[in-house]
Amino acid sequence: MNQVSVININSPFLDQKPGTSGLRKSTLKFQEQHYLEVFIEAILQSLEDLKGSTLVVGGDGRYGNIEAIEKIVQICIAHKVQKVIVPKYGLLSTPATSHLIRKENAIGGIILSASHNPGGIDGDFGVKLNISNGGPAPEIITNKIFKASQILTSYKICKIQLPDFSEYGTYPYGETTLEIIDGLTDYSNLMEKIFDFDQISDFLKKDFSLIFDAMNAVTGPYAKNIFVEKMGLTPDCVMNGNPLKDFGGLHPDPNLTYASHLADLLLNKKSYSFGAACDGDGDRNMILGSGCFVNPSDSLAVITANTKCVPGYKDGITGVARSMPTSSAVDNVARALNIPCFETPTGWKFFGNLLDSNLITLCGEESFGTGSNHVREKDGLWAVLYWLQVLAEKKCSVSDLMQNHWKQFGRNYYSRHDYEAIPSNIANQIFGNLTSMLEHLKGNSFAGHLVKVADNFSYLDPVDNSISENQGLRLILDDNSRVIVRLSGTGTKGATLRLYFEKFFDPQQNLSLNPQIALKPLINDLDDLLNISKLTQMETPTVIT
């Protein structure tokens, strides 16, 4: 008989409000006594029909991953969860978790990750709940979790000795069964159903070189399994392929700033035909060709335009969706294909209703996330394989594919400027200043054009009719150029101010400009309007993508 203990705490934690991707705090915060346990208790109390259910638990391998899994399993035993599924070594990417939840008909999954945030004792940690459809918990559930956490003064736990998660096996603990599984096989099998591995392998072996940067994070084992074991490529096609607790000191965010070594190999040295990277938990991706960076917004457009190249989508798609800050490049493709294109707030959970209702097949965000109806999360390796499948079918380079795409659909010059870890009061001041200006900006001149829309984006969900307000400040000009300002909720230090700039050039215009040059009037006028450089005391953004 397993002994269940009720642990009392002095007072509730009042800071456990989940954001768009769960609860993210510093590693040290999660190391505080009872902090993690209380949040897990709040999650379990917020799930209906918990007893007799199956729960998936895994993470990206960052510092504290195994220790957190042990505590979660012990709390699940105390709550008499029927089955807890944990991958070997506790390693499970976010898209693989989504797939496993759906495959096992689980009530949900607890993902231990702070995504693209740094790891280690001085880094960040995070906990996210995904629900039974495999997607992130919607606000109605995360609000319920937060409400529970604010009043909890105790939690239940069964402090029983558990296996070390290094061997497969099934372990009974009273009414709970712990099952340690292979976290790679189910996901790789799913990819083989969507893509033609033989065709991709043959293409890559014919003088089209590949380098994949796993950034010392969770996708390393998946990439080795697919590219090396299944496709027969040499092991050196995967760099930084071993998951490390601190990601080897890397910031596991696949962009030109934090994946600079990979970018140098492709953009400057042109050492490979194709390069790609994924983030800490495997849901984001960056695509590079020899001398060519693919903007994530363009990536979604290219993926949508080339569904007939991919076996899993050759029969067509029902629709596509993008987050509001993502460029409207995919809108142009959707019009040409005569399929609907939805504009949602930032946050993958907003795609869930559209996917479940079969209103869309593909979706993506400008923040290096792309996905489809195969899971309910963005999926980094899926996107990489999609690009390789299209290139293998068309037998062309990344640059040729992009140039041909723009010649057909035009080019949406686009860039995101991130001011990271700035004082929260400064970020709020800039955001507040623009908010107060909105009603006066409409009809006035900005970057040589008239402002036709100045608002704070609001979204009406076409499935459940829920309304999400205050999703980002927008200036839309009479030539459909856009400027968007948002405050990010994914950091743990200070605040991150995100600025987005977009301007469309039709196929007859210059399609080969540097985006920063094409967008300079928008960038300069926004800085003049809001005094961003002066208030942040930063001459340039932390990250430009």
C-alpha positions in Angstrom: 0.0 0.0 0.0 1.4 3.4 -1.0 1.5 5.9 1.8 0.0 9.3 0.7 1.3 12.3 2.6 -0.5 15.7 2.8 2.1 18.4 2.8 1.0 21.7 4.3 2.5 25.1 3.3 2.5 28.4 5.2 0.7 30.4 2.5 -0.4 30.1 -1.1 1.8 31.1 -4.0 0.3 34.0 -5.7 2.5 34.2 -8.8 1.6 31.0 -10.7 -0.5 32.5 -13.5 0.2 30.5 -16.7 1.0 32.5 -19.9 0.5 31.6 -23.5 2.9 28.6 -23.0 2.4 27.6 -19.4 4.2 28.8 -16.3 7.7 30.0 -16.9 10.0 31.1 -14.1 13.7 31.0 -13.3 15.1 27.6 -12.4 15.8 28.9 -9.0 12.1 29.9 -8.5 11.0 26.4 -9.4 13.6 25.0 -7.0 11.9 26.8 -4.0 10.3 24.4 -1.6 6.8 23.3 -2.6 6.7 25.6 -5.6 6.5 23.0 -8.3 4.4 20.6 -6.3 1.7 23.2 -5.6 1.5 24.1 -9.3 1.1 20.4 -10.2 -1.5 20.0 -7.5 -3.4 22.9 -9.1 -3.2 21.3 -12.5 -4.5 17.9 -11.3 -7.3 19.6 -9.3 -8.3 21.4 -12.5 -8.7 18.2 -14.6 -12.0 16.4 -14.7 -12.2 12.6 -14.6 -8.6 12.4 -13.4 -9.1 9.1 -11.6 -8.9 6.2 -14.1 -7.2 8.4 -16.7 -3.8 8.4 -18.6 -1.4 11.3 -18.3 1.8 11.8 -20.3 4.8 13.5 -18.6 8.1 14.5 -20.3 10.4 17.4 -20.9 13.2 18.9 -22.9 16.0 17.6 -20.6 16.9 21.0 -19.1 18.2 21.3 -15.5 15.7 19.8 -13.1 13.8 17.8 -15.7 14.2 14.3 -14.1 13.7 15.6 -10.5 10.5 17.3 -11.6 9.2 14.2 -13.4 9.8 12.2 -10.2 7.7 14.6 -8.1 4.9 14.7 -10.7 4.7 10.9 -10.8 4.6 10.8 -7.0 1.8 13.3 -7.0 -0.1 11.4 -9.7 0.1 8.3 -7.6 -1.3 10.2 -4.7 -4.2 11.3 -6.9 -4.7 7.7 -8.2 -4.1 8.5 -11.9 -4.5 5.2 -13.6 -1.5 5.4 -15.9 1.4 7.8 -16.2 3.5 7.5 -19.4 7.1 8.8 -19.2 9.7 8.6 -22.0 13.1 7.0 -21.4 15.4 9.5 -19.7 12.4 11.8 -19.4 13.1 13.3 -22.9 10.0 14.1 -25.0 9.7 17.0 -27.5 6.5 19.1 -27.3 5.2 17.9 -30.7 6.0 14.3 -29.8 4.0 14.8 -26.5 1.1 16.1 -28.5 1.1 13.0 -30.7 1.5 10.7 -27.7 -1.5 12.2 -25.9 -3.7 11.7 -29.0 -2.4 8.2 -29.7 -2.9 7.0 -26.1 -6.2 8.8 -25.6 -4.7 10.5 -22.6 -6.5 13.1 -20.5 -3.5 15.3 -21.2 0.2 15.8 -20.8 2.5 17.8 -18.6 5.4 19.3 -20.5 8.5 20.4 -18.6 10.2 23.1 -20.7 10.8 26.8 -21.0 10.9 26.3 -24.8 13.6 28.6 -26.3 14.7 30.1 -23.0 18.2 29.3 -21.7 18.5 26.4 -19.2 20.8 25.5 -16.3 20.7 26.5 -12.7 20.9 30.1 -13.7 18.4 29.7 -16.6 14.7 29.1 -16.8 12.2 26.3 -16.3 8.6 25.8 -17.2 5.5 23.6 -16.9 2.8 23.5 -19.5 -0.4 21.5 -19.6 -1.7 20.1 -22.9 -5.2 18.8 -23.0 -6.8 15.6 -24.5 -6.7 16.9 -28.1 -2.9 17.3 -27.7 -2.9 21.0 -27.7 -2.1 23.7 -25.1 -4.7 24.2 -22.4 -7.1 27.0 -23.3 -7.6 30.1 -21.1 -10.6 28.6 -19.4 -8.4 25.8 -18.0 -5.3 27.9 -17.3 -7.5 30.4 -15.4 -8.9 27.5 -13.4 -5.3 26.3 -12.6 -4.3 29.8 -11.5 -7.4 30.2 -9.3 -6.6 26.9 -7.6 -3.0 27.8 -7.0 -3.9 31.0 -5.3 -5.8 29.2 -2.5 -3.8 26.0 -2.1 -2.2 25.5 1.2 -1.4 21.8 0.8 -0.8 19.1 -1.8 -0.8 15.3 -1.8 2.2 13.2 -2.7 3.3 9.6 -2.4 7.1 9.7 -1.7 7.8 6.3 -3.1 11.1 5.1 -4.7 10.8 5.3 -8.5 13.0 3.8 -11.3 15.6 6.1 -12.8 13.9 6.3 -16.2 16.9 4.8 -18.0 15.1 1.5 -18.9 11.8 0.6 -20.5 9.3 -1.0 -18.3 5.9 -1.1 -16.5 5.8 -0.5 -12.8 2.6 -0.8 -10.7 2.1 1.5 -7.7 -1.3 0.7 -6.1 -4.0 2.0 -8.5 -1.4 3.7 -10.7 0.8 2.2 -13.4 4.0 3.9 -14.5 5.0 3.1 -18.0 8.5 4.0 -19.3 8.5 4.1 -23.1 10.6 4.8 -26.2 9.9 8.5 -26.8 11.3 8.4 -30.4 9.5 5.6 -32.2 5.9 6.8 -32.2 7.0 10.3 -33.5 9.3 8.9 -36.2 6.6 6.5 -37.4 4.2 9.4 -37.7 6.7 11.4 -39.8 7.2 8.3 -42.1 3.4 8.3 -42.8 3.5 12.0 -43.9 6.8 12.1 -45.8 8.7 9.9 -48.3 11.9 9.2 -46.4 13.4 7.3 -49.3 12.9 10.2 -51.7 14.4 12.7 -49.2 17.3 10.4 -48.5 18.1 9.9 -52.2 18.0 13.6 -52.7 20.3 14.4 -49.8 22.8 11.8 -50.9 23.1 13.3 -54.4 25.3 16.3 -53.7 22.7 18.2 -51.5 24.3 18.5 -48.1 22.4 18.8 -44.9 23.4 20.2 -41.5 20.9 20.2 -38.6 21.6 22.0 -35.3 19.7 20.5 -32.3 21.2 23.2 -30.1 22.0 20.6 -27.4 18.3 20.2 -26.8 15.6 17.6 -27.2 15.5 17.2 -31.0 19.0 15.7 -31.1 17.9 12.1 -30.6 14.9 12.6 -32.9 17.1 14.0 -35.7 19.7 11.2 -35.3 16.9 8.6 -35.4 15.4 10.1 -38.6 18.4 11.4 -40.6 21.1 8.8 -39.5 19.3 5.6 -38.6 16.4 5.8 -41.0 17.8 7.8 -43.9 21.3 6.5 -43.7 23.1 9.9 -43.6 26.4 10.3 -41.8 26.3 11.2 -38.1 28.0 14.5 -38.6 24.8 15.9 -40.3 23.5 16.5 -36.8 25.5 19.1 -34.7 24.9 19.8 -31.0 22.9 16.6 -31.0 23.2 15.5 -27.3 20.6 17.1 -24.9 22.4 18.9 -22.1 21.0 20.3 -18.9 22.2 23.8 -19.7 22.1 23.4 -23.5 25.9 23.6 -23.5 25.6 27.3 -22.6 23.6 27.9 -25.8 20.4 29.9 -26.0 18.2 27.3 -27.7 16.3 29.8 -29.8 16.7 29.0 -33.6 17.2 32.4 -35.1 20.1 34.3 -36.7 21.3 35.7 -33.4 21.3 32.6 -31.2 22.1 30.1 -34.0 24.8 32.3 -35.3 27.3 29.4 -36.0 24.8 27.6 -38.2 23.9 30.9 -39.9 27.6 31.5 -40.6 28.0 28.0 -42.1 25.1 28.6 -44.5 25.0 32.4 -45.2 28.7 33.3 -45.2 30.7 30.2 -45.8 28.0 28.4 -47.8 29.3 25.1 -46.6 26.0 23.3 -46.9 23.0 23.2 -49.3 20.5 23.2 -46.5 20.6 24.0 -42.8 18.0 23.9 -40.1 17.7 24.3 -36.3 15.1 23.6 -33.6 14.7 25.0 -30.2 14.8 23.6 -26.7 11.6 21.6 -26.8 11.5 21.0 -30.5 8.5 23.0 -31.6 10.3 25.8 -33.4 12.4 25.8 -36.5 14.7 27.9 -38.7 15.3 27.1 -42.3 18.4 28.1 -44.2 19.8 27.5 -47.7 23.2 28.3 -49.1 23.3 32.1 -48.9 19.6 32.2 -48.1 17.6 32.7 -44.8 13.9 31.8 -44.9 11.8 34.1 -42.9 9.3 32.1 -40.9 6.3 33.9 -42.5 7.6 33.0 -45.9 8.1 29.5 -44.8 4.4 29.1 -43.9 3.5 30.5 -47.4 5.9 28.2 -49.2 4.6 25.2 -47.2 1.0 26.1 -48.1 1.8 26.6 -51.8 3.5 23.2 -52.1 1.2 20.7 -50.5 1.1 18.5 -53.6 4.8 17.8 -53.1 4.2 16.1 -49.8 2.5 12.6 -49.6 0.6 13.4 -46.5 -1.1 16.5 -48.0 -1.2 15.7 -51.8 -5.0 15.5 -51.7 -5.3 19.1 -50.7 -5.9 21.1 -47.6 -9.1 22.6 -46.0 -7.5 26.0 -45.0 -4.7 27.7 -43.3 -4.2 30.0 -40.3 -1.6 32.4 -39.1 -1.1 34.5 -36.0 -1.9 38.2 -36.4 1.8 39.4 -36.2 2.8 36.9 -38.9 3.1 38.4 -42.3 0.2 38.1 -44.8 2.4 36.2 -47.3 0.3 33.1 -46.7 -2.9 35.1 -47.4 -1.7 35.6 -51.0 -1.3 31.9 -51.4 -4.6 31.1 -49.8 -6.4 33.4 -52.2 -4.7 31.7 -55.2 -5.7 28.3 -53.9 -9.2 29.5 -53.0 -9.0 28.3 -49.4 -9.8 30.2 -46.2 -7.1 31.9 -44.3 -7.7 32.7 -40.6 -5.9 35.4 -38.5 -5.7 34.5 -34.8 -4.0 35.9 -31.8 -0.5 34.8 -30.9 -0.5 31.4 -29.1 -0.8 27.9 -30.6 -3.9 27.2 -28.5 -5.9 29.5 -30.8 -5.3 27.1 -33.7 -6.8 24.2 -31.8 -10.5 24.8 -32.4 -9.8 25.5 -36.1 -7.8 22.2 -36.4 -10.3 20.1 -34.5 -13.2 21.5 -36.6 -11.2 20.7 -39.8 -11.4 24.3 -40.9 -7.6 24.4 -41.4 -4.9 21.9 -42.2 -1.8 24.1 -41.9 -0.9 26.9 -39.5 2.0 29.0 -38.4 3.5 31.9 -36.4 6.2 34.3 -37.2 8.1 33.2 -34.1 9.6 30.2 -36.0 6.6 27.9 -35.4 4.8 25.9 -38.1 2.5 22.9 -37.9 -0.4 21.0 -39.3 -3.3 18.8 -38.2 -0.9 15.8 -37.5 -0.6 17.1 -33.9 -1.9 20.1 -32.0 1.5 21.9 -31.5 3.9 23.6 -33.8 6.5 21.0 -34.9 10.1 21.9 -35.7 11.3 18.6 -37.3 8.1 18.3 -39.2 8.7 21.7 -40.8 12.3 20.7 -41.7 11.2 17.4 -43.3 8.4 19.3 -45.2 11.0 21.6 -46.7 13.3 18.7 -47.6 10.4 16.9 -49.2 9.5 19.9 -51.4 13.1 20.4 -52.4 13.5 16.7 -53.2 10.4 16.8 -55.4 11.3 20.0 -57.2 15.0 19.2 -57.3 16.0 22.8 -56.6 17.9 24.9 -54.0 16.3 26.8 -51.2 17.1 30.1 -52.9 15.5 29.0 -56.2 12.4 27.9 -54.4 12.1 31.3 -52.7 12.7 33.3 -55.8 10.2 31.3 -57.8 7.6 31.7 -55.0 8.1 35.5 -54.9 7.8 35.7 -58.7 4.5 34.0 -58.5 3.0 35.6 -55.4 5.0 38.7 -54.7 7.1 39.3 -51.6 6.0 40.5 -48.2 9.1 42.2 -46.8 9.0 41.4 -43.1 11.0 41.8 -40.0 10.6 41.4 -36.2 12.7 43.5 -33.8 12.9 42.2 -30.2 14.0 44.4 -27.3 14.7 41.8 -24.7 14.9 42.0 -20.9 14.2 45.8 -20.8 12.8 47.3 -17.6 9.1 46.5 -17.4 8.2 50.1 -16.7 9.9 51.2 -19.9 8.2 48.5 -22.0 4.8 49.4 -20.4 5.4 53.1 -21.0 6.2 52.6 -24.8 3.2 50.3 -25.1 0.9 52.7 -23.2 2.1 55.7 -25.2 1.0 54.0 -28.5 -2.2 52.8 -27.0 -3.2 56.4 -26.1 -2.3 57.6 -29.6 -4.3 55.0 -31.5 -7.6 57.0 -31.9 -5.6 60.0 -33.2 -3.4 58.2 -35.7 -6.1 57.0 -38.1 -6.1 59.1 -41.2 -2.7 60.7 -40.5 0.5 60.2 -42.4 2.9 57.5 -41.4 6.0 56.3 -43.4 4.6 58.2 -46.5 1.1 56.6 -46.4 -2.1 57.2 -44.6 -3.1 55.1 -41.5 -6.3 53.3 -42.3 -6.5 51.1 -39.2 -5.1 51.8 -35.7 -6.4 49.4 -33.1 -5.8 46.8 -30.5 -6.4 43.4 -32.2 -9.5 41.5 -31.1 -10.3 37.9 -32.2 -13.7 36.2 -32.4 -13.3 32.4 -32.5 -15.4 31.1 -35.4 -16.0 27.8 -33.6 -16.9 28.6 -30.0 -17.6 32.4 -30.4 -15.2 33.3 -27.6 -13.6 36.7 -27.8 -9.9 37.4 -27.1 -9.2 41.1 -26.7 -6.0 43.2 -26.4 -3.9 40.9 -28.6 -1.5 43.5 -30.0 -1.4 47.1 -31.3 -1.8 47.5 -35.1 -1.1 50.3 -37.6 -2.3 49.3 -41.1 -1.5 51.7 -43.9 -3.4 52.4 -47.1 -0.9 50.3 -49.0 -1.6 47.4 -46.5 1.8 47.9 -44.9 1.6 46.9 -41.2 3.3 47.9 -38.0 2.5 45.8 -34.9 3.6 46.3 -31.3 3.3 43.6 -28.6 4.6 42.8 -25.1 5.8 39.2 -24.9 4.9 36.9 -22.0 7.5 34.2 -22.7 10.5 35.8 -20.9 11.3 35.6 -17.2 13.5 38.7 -16.8 12.2 42.2 -17.3 10.0 42.5 -20.4 10.4 41.9 -24.1 9.0 44.5 -26.5 8.3 43.0 -29.9 7.9 45.2 -33.0 6.8 43.8 -36.4 7.1 45.5 -39.8 5.6 44.4 -43.1 5.5 45.8 -46.6 4.3 44.0 -49.8 6.1 44.3 -53.2 4.3 42.8 -56.2 6.2 40.5 -58.7 7.1 43.5 -60.9 8.9 45.3 -58.1 12.4 44.8 -56.6 12.2 41.4 -54.9 15.9 41.3 -53.9 16.2 44.1 -51.3 17.5 43.6 -47.8 14.3 43.6 -45.7 15.8 46.2 -43.3 16.2 48.6 -46.3 12.8 47.9 -47.7 11.2 48.4 -44.3 13.4 51.4 -43.2 10.6 54.1 -43.5 8.3 52.0 -41.2 11.1 51.3 -38.7 12.3 54.9 -38.5 8.8 56.4 -38.2 7.9 54.1 -35.4 11.1 54.9 -33.5 10.4 58.6 -34.0 6.8 58.2 -32.9 7.5 56.2 -29.7 11.1 57.2 -28.8 12.0 53.5 -28.5 15.8 53.9 -28.9 15.9 56.7 -26.4 13.6 55.1 -23.8 15.3 51.7 -24.0 18.8 53.2 -24.3 19.4 50.6 -27.0 20.7 51.7 -30.4 19.7 48.3 -32.0 17.2 45.6 -31.0 18.5 42.5 -29.1 17.3 40.3 -31.9 16.3 41.1 -35.5 14.6 38.4 -37.6 
